[in-house]
Amino acid sequence: MTTAPRHAIDALFLEERTYPPSLEFATQANARPDIYERDWEELWEAEGRERVSWFKPFDKLYEWEPPYAKWYLGGKLNVCFNCVDRHVEAGNGENVAYHWEGEPEGETRTITFADLQRDVVRFANALKKLGVEKGTPVGIYMGMVPELPVAMLACARLGAPHTVVFGGFSADSLSGRLNDMECEILITQDEGWRRGSTVPLKKNADEALAASPGVKRAVVLRRTRSDVAIEDGRDVWWHEIVEGESDDPSSCPCEEMDSEDLLYLLYTSGTTAKPKGIVHTTAGYLVGVATTHHYIFDVKPDSVYWCAADIGWVTGHSYIVYGPLCNGTTGVLYEGTPDFPDKDRWWSIVERYGVDILYTAPTAIRAHMKWGPEHAEKHDLSSLRLLGSVGEPINPEAWMWYREHIGGGRTPVVDTWWQTETGMILITPLPGVTTLKPGSATKPFPGVLPAVLDEEGNDVGPGGGGYLVLKRPWPAMLRGIHNDHERYVETYWSRYEGLYFAGDGAKLDEDGDFWLLGRVDDVMNVSGHRISTIEVESALVDHQSVAEAAVCGRNDPQTGQAIVAYVTLKGGDEGDVEKLEELRNHVAKKIGPIAKPANIVFTPELPKTRSGKIMRRLLRDVAEKRELGDTTTLADPTVVEELQERASTERED
Ligand code: PRX
């Protein structure tokens, strides 16, 4: 384990506050205490039968041949039908699916389930004309506009698997994903809005497409109306291709999909430079996200639920699009940043729409803490009933602040642990049932069986810390890494025989509650986003003047972790502020602005073992400005001393 999680353990030992559910919440909660007593197979069987609609019911609950699981075998269904059509057929077409709020103030749209169906059908009909059919891989690179879920649902309707690439990623990151999935079509937009300025999505896409010869067509949504290049024969405007298309659902029936057909790939960072295409299939994923969404967020028919994540990450896939829509929930979709034009933007949204459930990340909560409670105080937040957190460990102070200043001291806060790979939330309180502890994700979701193990694979037991594993399959679990069986086995299944290794440290307390401690591998968690050290290193070394680079994360009060890079320049160049900016921008260009190092330390040498391995452990010590660990294996001990000196004078971003 790295030293950082050990710090977290120390801090957590001090946390003894508990919040049992209020009677008021408990009596109306979707979850009842007996849910924990249900047999796990019976639970998933019942949820599978009742929570989704089948064209043909499944005949077998699951099949588990480690490391691959299949769920709801023999079933036929369609995700778009479940998320859209069936609500309209049930007479709920006039219910709002999304209250959309653009970043420019005053720009809003109300999209009912009937509107969503019309938009999806028209767009799916247009995609068909571009050659999209069952099995055609589609890339999506957009901002937080209503057309993003429309595009995803249209793909699901046609049985075309998608990969959504977060709009903050660079052209290189986009083309890497398009090529890996062998996408034939890309759906993008002219530009996105971000904090009052624009993100050149189409321009990035053009650059990406130059390196992705398999993509034959690009659909471009008009958003900011800026002038963008349109390549004849390849690019088409969204508004032009839907013109004249039928919006009658019978003109484009939902494709009958097998339970185990691919729904989407979502790429995530690992410990090598190449992102992993995480495979999610149809039925188990849908049942998993809809079930967890129902019980954990306690959604009611009149709820206005807001997950303030980006759809480009798994949180948005599972808890903005597929889970909530499957449950027929009214959601808020917000395009912009929390501080535009002012730091109370979120709270004005909560007030105006009467949001009762808010789900966000610790990094956002910490940003609001820093800005101060006065922004929230300007608004009536009494509609809020439940708050959620995801993406990284939430420190107890942030949890308390969230509950006090946003939740008025009365709302439960559910800290939900999960991953891109798990597809759905796995460790979480159930509001109305579980006693909450600030900083703890508390209990496994019913049916889920995690454990905390030591190096040898023994259960650490109450009070112990170690590695988090999952001992039993769950419906929304990943079905592998796209085209890479070996990496799948190596990453998740080789540490402990037959057990899923999550790559996170965890601690169990005396009550058996889980406290998550962050990543134990070379993956950093920056503002809740997983970024691997090696990806940033590769981006740095890609710059012509860089000879060698080593990257690590250091604790950061705002972003959880911040990226620190140690760089040796070619030809003995010592580097300067301009070079530093140039390298930071280079990383932003190669990967995306989220991966920009917060600081770069130039050094003539990196600390290495005698066998030439970079000692990241020491780099982390230097970055954290703490005493160095064991340095006896260093080839040249003076290198770190020099580094410590340099680090103490380094520039902070
Ligand atoms: O380290 C854990 C952290 O985020 C990682 C998963 O990242 P990603 O696949 O990008 O998905 C993020 C959203 C689900 C985990 O391995 N993480 C996520 N939620 C929590 C968390 N760490 C502590 N507490 C959480 N609630």
Boltz pocket constraint, residues with backbone or C-beta under 6 A from the ligand:
constraints:
  - pocket:
      binder: B
      contacts: [[A, 268], [A, 314], [A, 315], [A, 389], [A, 390], [A, 391], [A, 392], [A, 393], [A, 394], [A, 415], [A, 416], [A, 417], [A, 418], [A, 419], [A, 420], [A, 421], [A, 427], [A, 441], [A, 502], [A, 503], [A, 504], [A, 516], [A, 517], [A, 518], [A, 519], [A, 525], [A, 528], [A, 529], [A, 530]]
      max_distance: 6.0
